[in-house]
Amino acid sequence: MNEEKIIKGYKVFNKNLVNRYNFKFQVDKTYEILGKLKYGNNGFHFVKNLEDGLRYFDAFNNDIDIAYVESQGEVVEYVDDYYGYYNLYVTSKLKILKLLKREEIINIMLNTDVYRIIRFIQGFKLKKPEIDLILNYFPYDLVLTNIEYFQFNDKEAFVKRKEF
């Protein structure tokens, strides 16, 4: 059974808050759908962990927007154990609270753990100062290897590090 609950999270968009279906959203506006909620089919999708939203957008080759959002209606949670994605939601009523600036996105991710920062590195094109900052917060070989592989397209990065 679906239940109404307020959950705050993140929603990723194409540039200018346009979703994958070419619908433009606005900050401080609430959107509502009718009908049966179904993850992947009907409702407004969002994630609890910012990096999980990157799964659906190519943030390496396209400009994207990330908004801080709040569900205000019925919610269905989806878990994809196979790929390790949790806290994926669809709601009948979604408010766009704030469009996040790039600095805010990086700061949110710096306050996570090493596993989440690695997933972020794998899905978000970083600038050199951002990479330096991440390495300052997460000075681990595994983080560096993921940066080399995903950010610099070094397909030999994992081969070079024998401990993996």
C-alpha positions in Angstrom: 0.0 0.0 0.0 1.3 3.5 -0.9 1.4 6.0 1.9 1.7 9.8 2.0 5.0 10.9 3.4 7.3 13.9 3.2 10.7 12.8 2.0 13.4 15.3 0.9 15.8 14.3 -1.8 17.2 15.1 -5.2 15.9 15.1 -8.8 18.2 15.4 -11.8 17.1 17.2 -14.9 18.5 18.1 -18.3 19.6 21.8 -18.4 17.0 24.4 -17.4 15.0 21.9 -15.3 13.7 20.0 -18.2 12.9 16.3 -17.6 13.5 13.4 -20.0 10.0 14.0 -21.4 10.7 17.6 -22.3 8.6 19.0 -19.5 10.0 22.1 -17.9 9.8 22.4 -14.1 10.1 25.5 -11.9 11.6 26.2 -8.5 9.1 26.8 -5.7 6.3 25.1 -7.7 4.5 21.9 -6.7 3.5 19.2 -9.3 0.9 16.6 -8.9 -0.2 13.6 -11.0 -3.3 11.5 -11.0 -3.5 7.7 -11.3 -1.8 4.7 -9.9 1.9 5.3 -8.9 4.4 3.0 -10.5 8.1 3.4 -10.4 9.4 3.9 -14.0 5.9 4.5 -15.3 3.7 7.1 -13.5 4.8 9.7 -11.0 7.6 12.0 -10.2 10.9 10.2 -9.6 13.6 11.4 -7.1 16.4 9.9 -5.1 17.5 10.2 -1.5 21.2 10.1 -2.4 22.2 12.7 -4.9 24.6 10.4 -6.8 21.9 7.8 -7.5 20.1 10.3 -9.7 23.0 10.4 -12.1 22.2 6.9 -13.1 19.6 8.2 -15.5 21.5 11.2 -17.0 24.7 11.5 -18.9 26.4 14.1 -16.8 29.7 13.6 -18.6 28.6 14.8 -22.0 25.5 16.9 -21.1 24.7 19.9 -18.9 22.4 18.9 -16.2 20.6 20.5 -13.3 20.1 18.9 -9.9 17.3 20.2 -7.6 16.6 19.6 -4.0 13.0 18.4 -3.8 10.3 17.3 -1.4 7.6 14.7 -1.9 4.2 15.7 -0.5 1.9 12.9 -1.6 1.8 9.2 -2.0 5.3 7.6 -2.2 6.5 4.3 -3.6 10.0 3.2 -2.8 12.1 1.2 -5.3 15.2 -0.8 -4.5 17.5 -2.2 -7.2 19.6 -4.7 -5.2 21.3 -6.0 -8.3 22.9 -2.6 -9.2 23.0 -1.4 -5.6 20.6 1.5 -5.9 18.5 2.2 -2.9 16.2 5.0 -1.8 14.7 5.5 -5.2 11.2 7.0 -5.1 8.2 7.9 -7.1 5.6 10.3 -5.7 2.3 11.7 -6.7 3.2 15.2 -5.5 6.6 16.8 -5.8 7.8 20.3 -4.9 11.0 21.7 -6.4 12.6 23.4 -3.4 15.9 24.6 -4.8 18.1 24.4 -7.9 21.5 23.4 -6.6 24.6 25.3 -7.6 27.7 23.2 -8.6 29.5 24.2 -5.4 26.6 22.9 -3.4 26.5 19.6 -5.2 30.3 19.1 -4.5 29.9 20.1 -0.9 27.0 17.7 -0.4 29.1 14.9 -1.8 32.2 15.8 0.3 30.0 15.1 3.4 29.3 11.5 2.4 31.4 8.4 2.6 34.0 6.9 0.3 31.5 4.5 -1.4 29.1 7.3 -2.3 31.9 9.6 -3.5 33.1 6.9 -5.8 29.6 6.5 -7.3 29.5 10.3 -7.8 32.9 10.2 -9.5 31.6 7.6 -11.9 28.6 9.7 -13.0 29.5 13.4 -12.8 32.1 15.3 -14.9 34.4 17.1 -12.5 36.7 20.1 -12.9 40.3 19.9 -11.8 39.9 22.0 -8.6 36.9 19.7 -7.7 39.0 16.6 -8.2 41.8 18.1 -6.0 39.2 18.9 -3.3 37.8 15.4 -3.4 41.2 13.8 -3.2 41.9 16.1 -0.2 38.8 14.8 1.6 39.2 11.2 0.3 42.9 10.4 -0.1 42.5 6.8 -1.0 43.9 4.8 -3.8 40.5 3.5 -4.8 39.2 7.1 -5.1 42.2 8.1 -7.2 41.8 5.0 -9.5 38.2 5.8 -10.1 39.1 9.4 -10.9 41.7 8.2 -13.4 39.4 5.8 -15.0 36.1 7.8 -15.1 37.3 11.4 -15.2 40.4 11.0 -17.3 39.3 8.0 -19.4 42.4 6.0 -18.4 41.2 2.5 -19.2 44.3 1.0 -17.7 43.8 2.7 -14.3 42.6 -0.5 -12.5 45.1 -2.7 -14.2 48.0 -0.5 -13.0 46.9 -0.9 -9.4 47.5 -4.5 -8.6 45.9 -4.3 -5.2 42.5 -4.3 -6.9 
